[in-house]
Amino acid sequence: MDLVREVLDEQLVDRHHRPMGRADGIIVEIREGQAPRVMYIETGPATTARRISQRFAHWVSAFASRTGPRRGATFRIPWSRIQHVGIEVQVDMDAEETPTFAWERWIRERIVKRVPGA
């Protein structure tokens, strides 16, 4: 499997096929004398920013820590919870119970509810 091509930036969906965001990073464990092992898929604004530059990631983390529901936290999904990698990456979790859904709830409560006719 080509992790970067097949997993990175792909849509994450929970066991009910609800979107959970995108796979922003891949955490790999390097062990001496053994093959590398995929540990986690990481999602969050700081992870995405880190792919651009460390300085930008620091700025995004600082900004996000003062705003929004997750306060800039990244969320790691254990590789053992990945059910299927295809057009989407299916995760054996419930999106409503993870921090990835916090932005969805925050936008719904703080913005959408205030829109007339929403």
C-alpha positions in Angstrom: 0.0 0.0 0.0 1.3 3.5 -0.9 0.3 5.3 2.3 0.9 8.8 1.0 -1.1 8.3 -2.2 -3.9 6.2 -0.8 -4.4 7.6 2.7 -3.0 11.1 3.1 -5.6 13.9 2.4 -8.4 11.3 1.9 -11.8 11.7 3.5 -12.3 9.9 6.8 -15.7 8.4 7.5 -17.0 6.8 10.6 -18.8 3.4 10.8 -22.1 5.2 9.8 -20.4 6.8 6.8 -20.5 10.3 8.4 -17.5 12.5 7.4 -14.8 13.0 10.1 -12.5 15.3 8.3 -9.4 14.4 6.3 -6.3 12.4 7.0 -3.8 15.2 7.5 -0.9 13.2 8.8 0.5 9.7 9.2 2.5 8.7 12.3 5.0 5.9 11.7 7.0 4.1 14.3 10.6 3.4 13.3 12.2 0.5 15.2 15.8 -0.5 14.9 16.2 -3.7 12.9 12.5 -4.0 12.0 10.2 -2.7 9.4 8.5 0.7 10.0 5.0 0.3 11.5 2.0 2.7 10.9 0.7 3.7 14.3 -1.9 6.6 13.7 -3.7 8.8 11.2 -3.7 12.3 12.5 -6.2 15.0 11.8 -6.3 18.7 12.8 -5.3 22.2 11.6 -1.8 22.1 13.2 -1.0 18.8 11.4 -2.0 20.3 8.0 0.0 23.4 8.7 3.1 21.4 9.8 3.2 20.0 6.2 3.8 23.6 5.0 6.3 24.7 7.6 7.1 24.5 11.3 6.7 28.3 11.7 3.2 28.2 10.1 2.2 25.2 12.3 3.3 27.2 15.4 1.2 30.2 14.3 -1.9 28.0 13.5 -1.5 26.2 16.9 -1.3 29.5 18.7 -4.4 30.9 16.9 -6.4 27.7 17.3 -5.6 27.4 21.0 -7.5 30.7 21.5 -10.4 30.0 19.3 -12.8 27.2 18.4 -14.0 24.2 20.2 -11.0 21.9 20.1 -8.5 24.6 21.0 -6.2 23.5 18.2 -5.9 19.9 19.3 -5.0 17.2 16.9 -6.7 13.9 17.0 -5.0 10.6 16.4 -6.9 7.6 15.1 -5.1 4.3 15.9 -4.3 2.4 12.7 -6.0 -0.7 14.3 -9.3 1.2 14.0 -9.0 1.6 10.2 -11.5 -0.8 8.6 -11.0 0.0 4.9 -8.9 2.2 2.6 -10.5 3.0 -0.7 -12.1 6.1 -2.1 -12.6 7.0 1.6 -10.8 5.8 4.7 -13.4 4.1 6.8 -12.8 4.2 10.6 -14.3 1.9 13.2 -15.4 4.9 15.4 -18.5 7.1 15.8 -17.8 10.6 14.6 -20.2 12.1 17.2 -18.0 10.7 20.0 -14.7 12.1 18.7 -13.1 15.5 18.9 -13.2 15.7 15.1 -16.9 16.4 15.2 -16.4 19.3 17.7 -16.1 21.9 14.9 -19.3 20.6 13.3 -21.1 21.1 16.6 -19.5 24.5 17.3 -20.4 25.8 13.8 -24.0 24.5 14.1 -24.5 26.0 17.6 -22.7 29.4 17.1 -23.3 30.2 13.4 -26.0 28.1 11.7 -28.6 28.6 14.5 -28.3 32.4 14.1 -28.9 32.4 10.4 -32.5 33.5 9.7 -34.5 30.6 8.4 -31.9 28.0 9.4 
